[in-house]
């Protein structure tokens, strides 16, 4: 039996534990996003205005909105919850809002993404928060109606909002006092004068029809009903994010290409869009793509946490 120079015995393999173990690949740790508890009570299931304030409260509870910002946005629009005792809120808060989508996107934006500049992330966050409850409303709703039916609905609604904690005790007391005063004023008001007799309407004059023309026909180039926002048969692109200003376009494109190499060879453009009641935004789009490629790429980007919607490019 011979000996090796390293102390081992020739012809006998060393023990298994003496061999270096292969290096194990460590899987990257999954990103954990803040969780927003989202549960809409039945009492406000058909009340988009109240739902916006509920989501604001839940975002604050999840740490996605600071106390000062939450207070500023709530106070600027409290008239949506107390329309008779507070100034009118921002216009458009009565439209349904995608609560879950906003909550999920804000949760993702709260975690820095590799390659995404903070200014781009902040711009999208501000746009989402302003679409929920603007901190500085540009236009406001008209004052609430004070007829008997509207006041009765307002009384029941104030009770529901107070029970859910969306109105505090003082806000509820002020709202109810204002409603009661309006009901008394309405009860003591003299009856309105009878309406004047209706005037006879003249038959509308017929519009001339061009020689050989057909009534109601359109001229060459007219598009009945306006342009179509999304035509699947046209050239398609991807709407990736919305920005408050076009000045961040280059940085946003650079960050997106760096984070998602599949976008590197695509063209980008920022499209100015005026959204009623929200103002001007700039939609960053990438393209051009076919229908199949657009669907596949958009699905892949959403799976990686990037917002994406198919549009015409």
N, C-alpha and C positions, 0 to 999 in steps of 0.2 A: 504494500500500500504506500503510494507516494504522497508527498506533501507539496502543495503549491507555494509560491513565494508570498502569497497574501494570507496564508494561514488556513486556506481551505483544503479539503481532501480531494485529490484527483479521482474522478469517476463518480463522485457523490454530489448531486446538486445541492446548493444551499437551501436553507429553510425558506418557505414562501414569504414569511414576514420580513426576510432580509432584503427582498427586492423592493425597489422604490415603487410606490403605488402610482398608477396613472393619474394625471391631473384631471380633476373633475371640472366640467364646464358649469359655471354658476349662471343660472337663468336670471335675467334682469328682474328686479322686483317690480311688480305691477304698481302703476301709479294709483294712489288712493285719493279719490276726490271727496270733498265734503258732501255729506248726504243731507238733502233737504226733505224734511217731512212735509208731504203735501196731501192734505185731506180736506175736501170741501164739504162743509156741513150742508144738509138738505135745505136749511133755511135760506141759504144764499146760492143754491145751485143754479138759479136763473138770474143772478145779480152780478154781472161782470165787474161793476165798480167795486163792490164789497170784496170780490175775489182778488182784485189787485192788492188791496190793503192786507188781506190775509196772507198772500204770498210775500209781501214786503216784511210782515212780521216773522214769517217762517224763515226768510233769508237772513234776517237779523239774528234769529235764534241759532241758525247754522253757522254764524260768524262770517257770512259772505257780504253783509252790509253792516257798516259801523253804526253805532247809536246816533251820532250826529247826522249822518247822511239819511238814515231812516226817518229821523225827526223832521229834517228839512223837506224831504219829499212828501211825507204825510201831511205836514202843516200846509204845504203849498196846494194841496188838493183835498183838504178835509171837508170842503163843501160837497164832495161826492157822497160822503156819509151823513152829513148834516146840512142838507140843502137849504133849510129855512133859517138857520142861525149862523151860517158861515158863508164867506164869499164863494162865488161859483168856482168850480175846479177847472182843470184843463179840459178842453173839448176832446171828445172821442173816447173818454174812459168807459162809456157804455158799450163799446164794441167787445165781443168775446175775445179772449186772449189765451194763447197757448201756454198755460202756466207751467206744465211739465217741461216743455222745450226750453223756456226761459230759465227755469231753475237748473236744468242739467247743463246748459251752456255756460251759465255764470259759475257753476261749480268747476267746470273744466278751465275756464279763464282764470280762476283763482290760483291755479297751479302753473308756475312758469313753464312754458313749452320750449324745448330746445330750438334755438334759432329764431324764435318769435320776439321781436323787440317789445319792450314794455309799453312803448307808445302805441303800437298797433293793438296790443291786448287791451290797453286802457280805453282806446277809441271804441272798440267793439263793446266793451262792458258798459261804457257811458251810453251808447246807442240803445242797448237792451234795457238799461234802467230807465232811460227817458221814454222808451216805448211802454214801459210799465206804469210809472208815475213820474212825470217830468218835474225836475226840481225848480225850473223857471218856466211855467206855462206861457206859451206865446199867445194862444187864443183860449178863451174860456167859454163855458156853456152859458146859455141865457139863464136868468133867475128861474127858480122853480115855480110852477103854477100853484095858485092858491085857491083853486075851486074845491068844492066839498069832497069830490072823489079823490083828488090828489092829496089833500090833507089827511084823509082817512088812511090812504096807503102809506103816507109818510109816518104816521103815528105807529102803525104796525111794524114798519121797517125799522124805525128807531128802537123799538123794543127788542127786535131780533138782534140788531147789531150790538146793543148793550149786553144782551145775554151772552153773546159770543166774545165779548171783550174787545170788539173793534171800536166801540165808543166807550170812553171812560164815564164815570158817574157825572162829572160836571158837564161834559159835552152832551150827555143824554138829557140832563135837566134843562140845559139851555134850549136844546132842540124841541123838547116837549113843551116848554113854556112859550116858545115862539109859535108852535102849531096851535096851541090852545088859544092864544091871542088872535091868531088869524081866523080860527073857527068862530070866535065871538064876534069879530068884526064882520065876518061874512053873514052871521045870523042877524045882526042888527042893521045891515045895509038895506036901503030901500029897493024894491023890485026894479029890475031894469025896464026901460021903456019898450013898448012893442016894436018889433022890427018893421021897417018901411016895406010897403008892398013891392013885390019883385018887378023889375023892369023887363019889358019885352025885349028879347034878344033878336038882333037882326041876323038874318041868314048870312053866313060868311061868303064873301065873294069868291067865285071860282078862279083859280089861277090859270092863266093862259098856258096851253100846251103847245110846244113848238110843232111846226108843220111836220107831219109824219111821225110825231113823237108818241110816247105812251105815258099816260099819267103815272107818276110815281117812279119813273125810270131814273137811273142815275147817270151822271155824265161819265165820260171816260176818265179813269183814275180815281173815281170815288170808291170808298170802301164802306159799304153799309155797316153801321154799328161800330165803326172805329177799327183800329188795328187789333190784331189778335196778340195778346201778351206772350203766348208760348205756342209755337207751331212745330210739332214733332217732325214734320217733313222738311223743315228748313235746317240750316246749319246750326248746330248746337254747341253749347259751351257750359261751363260750370260756374255758378255763383258761389264763391268761397267765403266771403265775409263782406261786411258793410263798414264803411269808415265815415267819420264825421268830417274829414277833410281830404282832398286829393293829394296833399303834400306828403302823406305817409305811403303813397302807392309804391314807390321804388323799394322802400324798406320792407313793406309787406310782401312784395313779390320775391325779394331776395330771401326773406325768411321762409316763405312757403316752398321755394325751390330747394332750399337747403334741407328742410325737414322732410319733404316728400320728393325724392328724386324723379318720380314718375311725372312730375310737372315741369321738369327742367327744360324740355324742348317745346313747351307750349307758349302761345302768345297770351299776353295779359292786357287788360284795359279796365279803367275805372269809369263807370257809367253813372252820370249824375241822375238822381231820381228824387222827385219831390213827392213825399208821402203826406197825404192830408192829415192835419192835426199834429204831425210830428216834425215837419220841416224837411230840409234837404239832407240826403245821404248819398254816399258814393259807393256803388256796388262793384266789388272787384271780381272780374270774370276772367276765366281761362278757356281757351279753345284754339281752333275749331275742332269739333269732334263729330263722329257719326252717332246715331242713336244708340247702337249697341255698345260702342266704346264709352260714350258718356255715362250710360247706366252702370257699366262695370266699374269705371274709375270712380264715380261718385259713391258707389256702395263701398269700395275699398277705402276711400278717404274717410267716410263716416265711421267705418270700423276702427280707424286709427284716432278717432276723436276730433276730426276736422269737420266743421259744418260744411254742407254741400247741397246745392239744389241745381237741377238741370234747367237751363234757360236757352233762349236763342242768343247766338253770339254775333 
